[in-house]
Structure formats: C-alpha cells, structure tokens
Amino acid sequence: MSGGEVAGILVAVFWAILVSFLALVLVRLAQTLKATTKMVAEVSEKAVPLLADASATVRSAHTQLARVDAIAADVQEVTANASALSSTVSSAFGGPLVKVAAFGYGVRRAIGKKGEPEPERTVVLGRTLPGARRGGPRNRRSKD
C-alpha cells in the first residue's frame, strides 16, 4: 500500500465517523422535534377550552358592568333628586326657622336680663366698650 492509499482509507474512515455522528445528531433532533410537536398539541388541546372559558368570563363581566352602569345612573338620579329636595326644604323652611330661632333667642335674652342691673360701661376716648371687653391685659397676647 502506498501513502495515497493509506490517506484515502483514513479519509474514508473519518468520513464514516463524521457521517455516523451527523446521523446520530439528526436522530436526536428528530426525537426533539417529535416531543416538541407532541407538547404543542397538548398545549393547544388545553388552551382552546381555557380561551373559551376566558371569553365566557369576559362576556359575563361585560354584562355585570352594564348592570352596574345602570345602577350608577339610578344612584346619580336619586342623588340629584335628594339634592333638589334638600335645597327646596332649605329654601322653604330655612328662612322662617332662622327667624323663629332668632326670635326665641331674643326672648330668652330679654327675659334673662329683665331682673339684672345694667352693667357699667367704661368710656375710652369718647367710645363705650361693653363689659366683656374691659380689663384688657388678660385678652391681649404679649409679643416677646
């Protein structure tokens, strides 16, 4: 055997090893693709019912939101009616009630002061101060 024949045999052996390695890689790749295909099919089988359930849930939520919207509109109408009623009652009874309360306060004050003597007043620079404002320093704050 010559050197060329030995080199040819070595190249053939390396090619055989390389082809065997590539065949093994392709077999493993085929197994991986089969497993991936099987997993995708299982996910699809489970995902379709889940998506249908999610769609039904969204439809139900939409229906409930429509009901809540109707309720909120009714509450807004009731609130507007209550506000109108409150302003009507306030305008109808507010003025007379304030007048009656002021009259009652005036009568109580007049009856309460009927027997008391007139409090003495202090004259300061030509002005008369009520009794409660006399005594000055206890009502003033010092600026220290």
DOLO-292856 format. One record per residue: x, y, z of N, C-alpha, C in turn; residue in one letter; residue number from 1. Coordinates in pm, whole numbers, plus 50000, padded with zeros to 5 digits. Layout:
N
X	Y	Z	X	Y	Z	X	Y	Z	A	NUM
...
//
This chain:
144
50083	49883	50000	50000	50000	50000	50088	50124	50000	M	1
50042	50212	49923	50117	50336	49911	50060	50439	50008	S	2
50129	50554	50016	50086	50661	50107	49952	50719	50065	G	3
49925	50724	49935	49798	50778	49887	49682	50688	49924	G	4
49707	50556	49917	49600	50463	49953	49570	50469	50102	E	5
49674	50484	50185	49655	50494	50330	49579	50624	50361	V	6
49617	50730	50292	49549	50856	50313	49403	50845	50271	A	7
49375	50776	50162	49238	50756	50116	49157	50677	50216	G	8
49219	50572	50274	49150	50491	50373	49121	50576	50498	I	9
49218	50657	50541	49198	50742	50658	49085	50844	50635	L	10
49085	50901	50514	48980	50997	50482	48845	50927	50482	V	11
48837	50806	50428	48712	50731	50425	48664	50698	50566	A	12
48757	50660	50656	48721	50629	50794	48669	50755	50864	V	13
48740	50869	50846	48693	50993	50906	48557	51035	50853	F	14
48536	51013	50721	48405	51045	50663	48297	50955	50723	W	15
48330	50829	50743	48233	50736	50802	48199	50779	50945	A	16
48304	50819	51020	48280	50865	51157	48195	50992	51155	I	17
48229	51085	51065	48155	51210	51055	48010	51186	51015	L	18
47986	51099	50920	47850	51068	50878	47773	51001	50992	V	19
47839	50912	51066	47774	50846	51180	47736	50949	51287	S	20
47827	51043	51314	47799	51148	51412	47682	51236	51366	F	21
47683	51274	51239	47575	51355	51185	47442	51279	51187	L	22
47445	51149	51160	47323	51068	51164	47269	51064	51307	A	23
47357	51049	51405	47316	51047	51546	47253	51182	51584	L	24
47315	51293	51541	47262	51426	51569	47124	51442	51505	V	25
47109	51397	51383	46979	51408	51315	46872	51324	51384	L	26
46908	51205	51433	46812	51120	51505	46767	51191	51633	V	27
46863	51249	51708	46829	51322	51830	46741	51444	51798	R	28
46774	51514	51691	46695	51630	51651	46553	51589	51614	L	29
46538	51475	51546	46405	51425	51511	46325	51391	51636	A	30
46390	51330	51736	46322	51299	51862	46278	51426	51935	Q	31
46364	51526	51934	46330	51653	51998	46212	51719	51928	T	32
46212	51717	51795	46100	51774	51719	45970	51700	51744	L	33
45977	51566	51756	45856	51489	51787	45801	51526	51925	K	34
45892	51537	52023	45849	51573	52159	45790	51714	52160	A	35
45852	51805	52086	45801	51942	52080	45664	51946	52014	T	36
45648	51870	51907	45519	51865	51839	45411	51810	51931	T	37
45445	51705	52006	45350	51646	52099	45313	51747	52209	K	38
45413	51819	52262	45386	51917	52367	45300	52032	52314	M	39
45325	52080	52195	45245	52188	52136	45101	52141	52115	V	40
45085	52016	52073	44949	51963	52054	44875	51957	52188	A	41
44943	51914	52295	44879	51908	52427	44843	52048	52478	E	42
44934	52142	52456	44906	52279	52499	44787	52335	52422	V	43
44781	52307	52294	44668	52354	52212	44537	52293	52261	S	44
44540	52165	52294	44419	52098	52343	44370	52161	52475	E	45
44465	52203	52560	44427	52263	52688	44397	52412	52674	K	46
44460	52478	52580	44444	52622	52567	44310	52660	52506	A	47
44260	52582	52413	44134	52615	52347	44018	52621	52447	V	48
44001	52521	52536	43894	52534	52635	43917	52651	52733	P	49
44044	52675	52768	44072	52787	52857	44035	52920	52792	L	50
44064	52934	52664	44028	53056	52594	43876	53071	52583	L	51
43807	52960	52563	43661	52966	52558	43605	53009	52694	A	52
43662	52954	52804	43619	52995	52938	43649	53142	52963	D	53
43766	53187	52920	43801	53328	52938	43707	53417	52860	A	54
43670	53375	52742	43577	53454	52661	43440	53462	52729	S	55
43395	53351	52784	43267	53350	52856	43275	53439	52980	A	56
43387	53436	53050	43404	53520	53168	43402	53668	53131	T	57
43467	53703	53021	43468	53842	52976	43327	53886	52938	V	58
43252	53800	52873	43113	53834	52837	43030	53856	52964	R	59
43048	53768	53062	42975	53781	53189	43014	53911	53260	S	60
43143	53943	53261	43188	54067	53324	43129	54188	53252	A	61
43120	54181	53120	43061	54290	53043	42914	54309	53082	H	62
42843	54198	53096	42703	54205	53137	42690	54268	53277	T	63
42776	54225	53369	42773	54279	53505	42807	54428	53505	Q	64
42903	54468	53423	42938	54610	53415	42823	54692	53360	L	65
42750	54635	53266	42633	54707	53214	42529	54725	53324	A	66
42512	54623	53407	42418	54634	53519	42465	54739	53620	R	67
42594	54736	53651	42650	54833	53745	42636	54975	53690	V	68
42656	54990	53560	42640	55121	53498	42496	55171	53513	D	69
42401	55082	53493	42260	55120	53511	42232	55159	53656	A	70
42287	55082	53750	42269	55113	53892	42332	55248	53925	I	71
42453	55273	53873	42519	55400	53900	42438	55517	53843	A	72
42378	55499	53727	42294	55605	53670	42173	55630	53760	A	73
42112	55522	53811	41998	55538	53902	42040	55609	54032	D	74
42155	55573	54085	42204	55638	54207	42231	55785	54181	V	75
42285	55817	54065	42310	55957	54031	42179	56034	54024	Q	76
42077	55973	53968	41946	56037	53959	41887	56058	54099	E	77
41899	55957	54185	41848	55969	54322	41924	56079	54396	V	78
42055	56087	54376	42134	56191	54441	42091	56330	54394	T	79
42068	56344	54265	42021	56473	54214	41885	56508	54273	A	80
41796	56410	54282	41665	56435	54342	41676	56474	54489	N	81
41764	56405	54563	41783	56437	54705	41840	56577	54720	A	82
41932	56615	54632	41989	56749	54638	41883	56854	54610	S	83
41800	56829	54510	41692	56923	54479	41595	56932	54596	A	84
41560	56819	54655	41469	56819	54770	41530	56896	54887	L	85
41659	56874	54911	41727	56942	55021	41727	57093	54999	S	86
41756	57136	54877	41757	57280	54852	41615	57337	54863	S	87
41515	57261	54821	41377	57308	54832	41337	57322	54978	T	88
41366	57221	55059	41333	57226	55201	41410	57339	55269	V	89
41536	57355	55231	41617	57462	55290	41560	57598	55257	S	90
41520	57619	55133	41466	57750	55096	41327	57772	55156	S	91
41249	57665	55168	41113	57680	55220	41111	57699	55371	A	92
41192	57622	55444	41187	57626	55589	41306	57696	55652	F	93
41413	57714	55578	41535	57771	55635	41517	57911	55687	G	94
41463	57999	55604	41444	58138	55645	41352	58152	55765	G	95
41233	58094	55759	41144	58105	55876	41201	58042	56003	P	96
41273	57930	55991	41332	57866	56109	41439	57955	56170	L	97
41518	58019	56087	41620	58110	56139	41554	58226	56211	V	98
41446	58277	56153	41376	58389	56218	41315	58346	56351	K	99
41254	58228	56356	41197	58178	56481	41306	58157	56585	V	100
41419	58101	56543	41530	58079	56637	41583	58212	56689	A	101
41598	58310	56602	41647	58441	56645	41547	58506	56741	A	102
41419	58493	56711	41316	58548	56799	41321	58481	56936	F	103
41333	58348	56936	41342	58274	57063	41464	58314	57142	G	104
41577	58334	57076	41699	58376	57144	41680	58516	57204	Y	105
41620	58603	57126	41595	58739	57175	41502	58739	57295	G	106
41397	58658	57291	41303	58650	57403	41374	58595	57526	V	107
41454	58489	57512	41526	58433	57627	41623	58534	57686	R	108
41690	58605	57602	41785	58703	57650	41713	58818	57721	R	109
41600	58859	57664	41525	58968	57726	41469	58924	57861	A	110
41422	58803	57869	41367	58753	57996	41479	58734	58097	I	111
41593	58687	58053	41706	58664	58143	41764	58793	58197	G	112
41763	58901	58123	41820	59027	58168	41717	59118	58235	K	113
41594	59075	58246	41488	59159	58300	41517	59200	58443	K	114
41567	59111	58526	41589	59140	58666	41731	59187	58695	G	115
41825	59179	58603	41963	59217	58628	41982	59367	58610	E	116
42072	59425	58689	42100	59568	58670	42184	59589	58544	P	117
42181	59708	58492	42256	59744	58371	42405	59738	58404	E	118
42485	59664	58325	42629	59660	58355	42691	59796	58328	P	119
42788	59830	58413	42851	59959	58392	42945	59953	58273	E	120
42956	60062	58205	43037	60067	58084	43154	60161	58107	R	121
43262	60133	58042	43381	60216	58053	43391	60303	57928	T	122
43419	60429	57946	43432	60521	57833	43580	60540	57806	V	123
43621	60512	57681	43759	60531	57641	43760	60622	57520	V	124
43815	60737	57533	43827	60832	57423	43694	60855	57353	L	125
43591	60870	57429	43463	60902	57370	43386	60782	57318	G	126
43438	60660	57339	43367	60539	57294	43328	60455	57414	R	127
43216	60385	57404	43171	60300	57512	43203	60156	57476	T	128
43273	60086	57565	43307	59945	57543	43216	59858	57628	L	129
43172	59744	57575	43091	59653	57657	43174	59597	57771	P	130
43105	59545	57871	43170	59494	57990	43269	59382	57963	G	131
43244	59299	57867	43330	59185	57841	43465	59228	57786	A	132
43475	59349	57728	43600	59392	57668	43683	59475	57764	R	133
43631	59500	57881	43709	59574	57980	43813	59483	58042	R	134
43913	59537	58099	44013	59457	58167	44133	59427	58079	G	135
44133	59454	57959	44235	59447	57855	44346	59344	57866	G	136
44440	59349	57960	44561	59267	57951	44536	59118	57947	P	137
44434	59067	58007	44415	58922	58005	44375	58871	57867	R	138
44319	58956	57783	44280	58914	57648	44389	58941	57545	N	139
44492	59018	57582	44598	59051	57486	44710	58950	57496	R	140
44772	58926	57383	44888	58837	57380	45014	58922	57378	R	141
45115	58880	57450	45238	58958	57452	45322	58919	57331	S	142
45396	59016	57281	45481	58993	57163	45626	58987	57207	K	143
45666	58883	57276	45803	58869	57325	45887	58792	57228	D	144
//
